Structure formats: C-alpha cells, structure tokens
Amino acid sequence: MNRDAIQAVALKDMQSISSNIQIWLPLIIVPLIFSIVLPGGLILGLRFWNLDSFGNMGVIVDLLEKLPPGGLRDSILQWDLFEKQVVYFMVNYLFAPLFIIIPLMISSIIAANSFVGEKERRTLESLLFAPVDIKSLFMGKVISAFVPAMVVTFFCALLYGLVVNSTAYPLFKTIIFPRLNWIVMIVWVIPASSLFAIFLNVVISAKVKGFQEAYQLGAMIVLPVLALFFSQLTGVLFLETSLLLWIGAAFFLIDYFMLKVISRAFDRNKLFESQVK
C-alpha cells in the first residue's frame, strides 16, 4: 500500500465533509444532545425537582429495586438518596449504549458517502483511473471515516464528563464520572464497533447508486445498540466492564475477518462497473 496515497485520499474525503450539510449537520446535533442535553437535563431536573415530578421514571425506580446482588448493585446503593442512585445509574450505565451511537453514526455517514459521494460529485471515474492501488484507496476511505469518528467521540466523552461532574457535584460532593466501564467502552468497544460500521458502509457505498440509499442501509447498524439500551432498561443485562471487554473482542474479531474478505473482494473493475455503467 502507498502511504502517501492513503493520506491524500483520507484528507480529500475529510475536507469534502465540510461542504455537505447533509453530512456534517447530524455530526454536530446528535453528539451535542447525547453529551450535553441528555445528562445535563437529567441531573438538573433531579436536583431542582423531586423524582415524583418525572412521570416516566417508574421503570428506572423498579429496575433499581430489583437489581441482583453484586458490584453494580453495591456501587449504586452506596448513595444515600434515591435521586443519587438514579443519576449514578443512568449517567454511568443506562446512557452508555446511547453514547456508542455517536461514533457509529459519524463513521456510518462518512463511510456511506465514500464511494457513492464520488459518483454524485462525478469524481469517481478520475479516482478509479488514478495511479492508486485499490487497497490504498480502500484504506484511505476507512481512515477518512475512522479519524473524525474517534476525534468527535473523545471530545464528546470529555464534554459528557464535564457536564456530568459539574452538574452532579452539588448533589454528590464528589466526582462520579468516569467509571471503569466507560473507559473500556471508549478505548476498546467504540474503536472496534466503529471499524465494523466503516467496513460495512464502505462496502454498501461501493454497491449502491445514491447517498440516501447507502445511508439508510448503513443506519441499521444502530439497531443492536438500541437493543443494548433496552436490555439494560429491562434488566436483562448491564454494560459492566467484563461484558464490554467481550463485546469489544467480538467486534475486533469480526473486523479482522471482514477486512480479509473485503481485501480479496474489493476489485477496481467491479467497483467501476457497479458505479459507472
């Protein structure tokens, strides 16, 4: 592979994002909601209004009362007020899978725009005829999606922590974020799941004819994340550190096999025929 070509393709794709509002607008709005509005609204609401004021909190209350014995239950019940227990559980556990949506959404949108965006901008033909080997082209597309996803995710994690700790400190009198499960999720699960989303969306983008089609197909990647959220909400499982380690390992294993398959199947002639004819 050609490192200069990889860098050139990645930089070109990242620069093209700023000129497409359809791409960058969701990259701003959704992360701000998940990192500021959601945690800040919850904590401030519970600080200035009692729990009874939130009509939809009954599910959380019942869930905390039925937590099985163990480290999760002990870490939550260490707090004397029930409002503290609710806040601690939601910001450290319940919101975790929702936060994974940020890098998945960013990487999916950018990767979905990779090849089909070239076709819509009428630059695909020149890109395919350029003296760049197909593996370098593919790797450049992957990096152009992976780097922004990681940068925005780490920034949002920092922002989330600042919002949680600053708004919760008057209630807890201590720092409650991050816990070990969040650290594992940020440095282990999110890179692995983002690579999976990128590989999947680059392949989809190489096959379909328009960005909307590529985006709609790639957006299905968030369905397992929503399943994790509802599984926590119903008490089926919780994103504790040990489970996150297994999830990240599973994603990296899938990424490895996907990369092997894609590297063999990614062909310049097939890509040209599927996009240009």
Beta strands, then each sheet from edge to edge (+ up, - down):
end
